[in-house]
Amino acid sequence: SKLVSIVIGIKQTPLSYTIIMRSLLLLPATLLASTLQGGTAFAPLAGVSATSVKSNENVDLGNFLKTNDAGDKTMLVLGTYAADFNAVEYAQRLRYYMPELQKRGISKFGIVLNCEADAALKLVDLVDLPCDTSDGEVTLMIDPTGQAGRQFGVGAGWRSDDEEMSPYLKLFGMLFGLGAWATLPAVIGGYIGNPFTAQPWIEDAMAVGIRKKRWPDNGLELNDSGEVVVNKFQELPVVGEWKRRPLELATLRLQNMIDISIKNWKELAPKDDALKAGVLTQLGGCVVFDSTKDAVVFEWKDPGICAVANFENILEKVPLV
């Protein structure tokens, strides 16, 4: 076909593969759910460490979850590599929902990214996630080879044991659901929107992008203070009244792809040893642990690309205090 001819004709470098594959995800979505479980997700992280970007010291993730002097609950995000859709969206969602999560007794936050320290710092700066490296509230940690996520039990992606196949070819297969069944439903769901479940983080993340001069920049109108005064997706006939409008998330993901992932690819891409460890196809997840009950109150493992945890579901599962 014409599309196949175009793809084959492109110089096959890692960046060109990435551009092709991310272009297939411009019509995005999120098939998200959550599971309320008791005390099983903590055990896999006992003795598993990540490195604090601020102090360069090892952090035992089991102790990080269990020990919380400031309150009852701790939230830990096991992210992906820094240029990945899932890592970007976890950071964007965490930025928006932190105040509401704090109202539910979650007083300690951490995010682990499968990258080097400079890439982690670059990503959190791009999305304005307040981390401890700049006196913020989120403990920023790195695990370049993704060992912590694998111990937690995140998906390894398609043909993770195949050492001969290119990791970029594996990622290409995952875009069609191979080893990541929720990818296509996520893309389709985001394209058509959702009249029932709001996702207000999308507007917030898009506004951050517009303030940082990312494109597309025509979905929102901001005032001189950078606040949203008009959301043009709300002006769409009929569907503009939906809780999540069609194309809204697609526009944000296009913004993320062009001006976060591709523009900063050299700074955010996995290193060779990380590629060999499989982080290009490794998925992410998150967990909320209640230290007073010694139990997990929320757990999620991404079932596909763009299928990260729905933080609205976390708000429903974790009651106000």
C-alpha positions in Angstrom: 0.0 0.0 0.0 1.0 3.6 -0.2 1.4 3.9 3.6 3.7 0.8 3.6 5.8 2.3 0.8 6.2 5.5 2.7 7.2 3.8 5.9 9.7 1.6 4.1 11.1 4.5 2.2 12.0 6.4 5.4 15.5 6.1 6.7 15.2 3.5 9.4 16.8 5.1 12.4 15.5 4.8 16.0 14.1 8.4 15.7 12.3 7.7 12.4 10.8 4.5 13.8 9.6 6.5 16.8 8.1 9.3 14.7 6.2 6.7 12.6 4.9 4.8 15.5 3.8 7.8 17.5 2.1 9.2 14.4 -0.1 6.2 14.5 -1.3 7.2 18.0 -2.4 10.8 17.2 -6.0 9.7 17.7 -5.6 8.9 21.3 -7.5 7.5 24.2 -7.4 5.9 27.4 -9.1 2.6 28.4 -8.8 2.9 32.1 -10.0 1.0 35.1 -8.8 0.3 38.5 -8.8 -2.6 41.0 -9.3 -2.3 44.7 -7.1 -4.9 46.3 -5.7 -5.6 49.7 -2.0 -5.8 50.6 -0.5 -7.8 47.7 1.1 -5.1 45.5 3.5 -4.0 48.3 5.3 -7.3 48.6 6.9 -7.3 45.1 8.7 -4.0 46.0 10.2 -5.1 49.2 14.0 -4.7 48.9 13.7 -3.1 45.4 15.5 0.2 45.0 15.5 3.2 42.7 17.9 6.2 42.8 16.8 9.6 44.1 17.6 12.3 41.5 18.0 14.9 44.3 20.4 13.0 46.5 21.8 10.3 44.2 21.1 7.8 47.0 19.3 4.5 46.7 15.7 4.5 47.9 14.1 1.2 49.0 10.7 1.4 47.4 9.1 -1.0 49.9 10.1 1.3 52.7 9.2 4.3 50.7 5.6 3.0 50.5 5.4 1.7 54.0 7.0 4.7 55.9 5.1 7.9 55.9 5.7 10.3 58.8 3.4 13.0 57.2 0.2 11.0 56.9 -1.5 7.7 56.2 -1.1 7.0 52.5 1.7 7.0 49.9 1.4 7.0 46.1 4.1 5.6 43.9 4.1 5.8 40.1 6.2 3.2 38.3 6.7 5.1 35.0 8.3 4.2 31.7 11.2 5.9 29.7 11.1 9.6 29.7 10.0 10.1 26.0 7.1 7.6 26.3 3.4 8.6 26.1 2.7 6.7 29.4 5.5 8.5 31.4 4.4 11.9 30.1 0.7 11.3 30.9 1.5 10.0 34.4 3.4 13.1 35.1 0.7 15.3 33.7 -2.1 13.6 35.6 -0.1 13.5 38.9 0.5 17.3 38.6 -3.2 18.0 38.2 -4.6 15.5 40.8 -2.2 16.0 43.7 -4.5 18.5 45.6 -7.5 16.1 45.4 -5.3 13.1 46.3 -4.0 15.0 49.4 -7.6 15.5 50.5 -7.8 11.7 50.7 -4.9 11.4 53.0 -2.2 10.7 50.3 0.6 12.9 51.7 3.6 11.3 50.1 4.2 11.0 46.3 7.0 9.4 44.3 7.6 8.7 40.6 10.2 6.4 39.1 11.2 6.9 35.5 13.2 4.4 33.4 15.9 6.9 32.4 19.0 8.8 33.5 18.8 11.7 35.9 19.1 14.4 33.2 16.2 12.9 31.2 14.0 12.8 34.3 14.8 16.4 35.1 14.0 17.4 31.6 10.6 15.7 31.5 9.4 17.0 34.8 10.4 20.5 33.7 8.5 20.1 30.5 5.3 19.2 32.2 5.7 21.4 35.3 5.6 18.5 37.8 6.6 19.9 41.2 9.4 17.5 42.4 11.8 17.5 45.3 14.6 18.5 43.0 13.0 22.0 42.9 11.4 22.0 46.4 8.3 20.3 45.1 6.2 17.5 46.7 7.0 14.6 44.4 10.1 12.4 45.1 11.7 12.0 41.7 13.6 8.7 41.2 15.2 6.9 38.3 15.6 3.2 37.4 17.3 3.3 34.0 16.9 -0.4 33.2 13.3 -0.7 34.6 14.0 -3.4 37.2 11.6 -1.9 39.8 8.7 -1.9 37.4 9.4 -5.5 36.4 9.4 -6.5 40.1 6.1 -4.7 40.6 4.8 -6.8 37.7 4.2 -4.3 34.9 3.8 -5.5 31.4 7.0 -6.2 29.5 5.5 -5.8 26.1 5.5 -7.9 23.0 8.2 -10.6 22.6 10.1 -9.3 25.6 12.3 -12.4 25.6 13.3 -12.1 21.9 16.9 -10.7 22.0 17.2 -10.8 18.2 14.2 -8.6 17.2 14.7 -4.8 17.2 13.0 -3.2 20.2 11.6 -0.6 17.8 9.9 -3.4 15.8 8.5 -4.8 19.0 7.1 -1.4 19.9 5.5 -1.2 16.4 3.7 -4.4 17.0 2.4 -3.2 20.4 0.7 -0.3 18.6 -1.7 -2.9 17.1 -2.3 -4.6 20.5 0.5 -7.3 20.4 1.5 -7.7 24.0 -0.5 -4.6 24.9 -4.2 -5.5 24.4 -5.6 -2.1 25.6 -3.6 0.1 23.2 -6.2 0.1 20.3 -9.2 0.5 22.6 -7.4 3.4 24.3 -6.8 5.1 21.0 -10.3 4.6 19.8 -11.9 5.6 23.1 -10.0 8.9 23.1 -10.9 9.7 19.5 -14.7 9.4 20.2 -14.6 11.0 23.6 -16.7 10.0 26.6 -20.0 11.7 27.6 -20.0 10.3 31.1 -16.5 10.6 32.7 -14.7 13.9 33.0 -10.9 14.1 32.5 -10.1 17.7 33.6 -6.4 17.0 33.7 -6.3 17.2 29.9 -7.1 20.9 29.8 -4.6 21.6 32.5 -1.8 19.7 30.7 -2.7 21.4 27.4 -2.6 24.8 29.0 0.9 24.0 30.4 2.0 23.1 26.8 0.6 26.3 25.4 2.3 28.4 28.0 5.5 26.6 27.0 4.9 27.4 23.3 4.1 23.9 22.3 2.0 23.1 19.2 -1.0 22.7 18.6 -1.9 25.8 20.6 -5.3 26.6 19.2 -7.5 24.3 21.4 -7.5 26.8 24.3 -7.5 30.5 24.8 -5.4 31.8 27.7 -5.4 35.2 29.4 -2.3 37.2 30.1 -1.9 35.3 33.4 -1.9 32.0 31.5 -5.3 30.9 32.8 -7.8 29.2 30.5 -10.6 31.5 29.5 -12.0 29.5 26.5 -11.9 25.8 25.8 -12.8 25.5 22.1 -13.6 21.8 22.4 -16.6 22.8 24.5 -17.8 24.8 21.5 -18.2 21.7 19.4 -21.9 21.0 18.4 -23.6 18.5 20.7 -20.4 16.7 21.8 -19.0 19.9 23.3 -21.3 19.3 26.3 -19.7 15.8 27.0 -17.5 15.3 30.0 -14.6 14.4 27.8 -14.9 15.9 24.3 -13.8 14.2 21.1 -10.3 15.2 19.8 -9.4 17.0 23.1 -7.0 14.2 24.3 -5.8 13.7 20.7 -4.7 17.3 20.5 -2.8 17.0 23.8 -1.1 13.8 22.7 -0.1 15.5 19.4 1.3 18.3 21.5 3.2 15.8 23.7 4.5 13.8 20.7 5.8 16.8 18.7 7.1 19.1 21.3 8.0 16.7 24.1 9.0 13.3 22.7 10.3 14.2 19.2 11.7 17.6 19.9 13.6 16.4 22.9 14.3 12.8 21.7 18.1 13.0 22.2 17.7 14.1 25.8 14.8 11.8 26.7 15.5 8.6 24.7 16.6 5.4 26.4 20.3 4.6 26.4 21.7 1.4 24.8 21.8 -0.6 28.0 18.2 0.4 28.8 17.1 -0.7 25.3 18.8 -4.0 25.9 16.9 -4.3 29.2 13.6 -3.8 27.4 12.5 -0.4 28.6 11.2 0.7 25.2 8.3 -1.7 25.4 7.9 -2.0 29.2 4.7 -0.5 30.5 4.1 1.3 33.8 1.7 1.3 36.8 1.0 2.8 40.1 0.1 1.9 43.7 -1.4 3.6 46.7 -0.4 2.1 50.1 -2.0 2.8 53.5 0.6 2.5 56.2 -1.9 2.5 59.0 -3.6 -0.6 57.6 -0.5 -2.1 56.1 -2.4 -2.6 52.9 -2.7 -1.6 49.3 -5.8 0.5 48.6 -5.3 1.0 44.9 -3.2 -0.8 42.3 -2.9 -0.4 38.5 -0.7 -2.0 35.8 -0.9 -0.5 32.4 -2.5 -2.9 29.9 -1.3 -0.9 26.9 0.3 2.2 25.4 -1.7 5.3 26.5 -3.7 3.1 28.9 -2.4 4.5 32.2 -4.3 4.7 35.5 -7.5 6.8 35.5 -7.0 9.2 38.4 -10.7 9.8 38.6 -11.0 6.2 39.6 -8.4 6.7 42.3 -10.5 9.5 43.7 -13.5 7.2 43.8 -11.6 4.3 45.5 -9.8 6.4 48.1 -12.3 8.3 50.4 -11.9 11.8 51.6 -10.5 12.2 55.1 
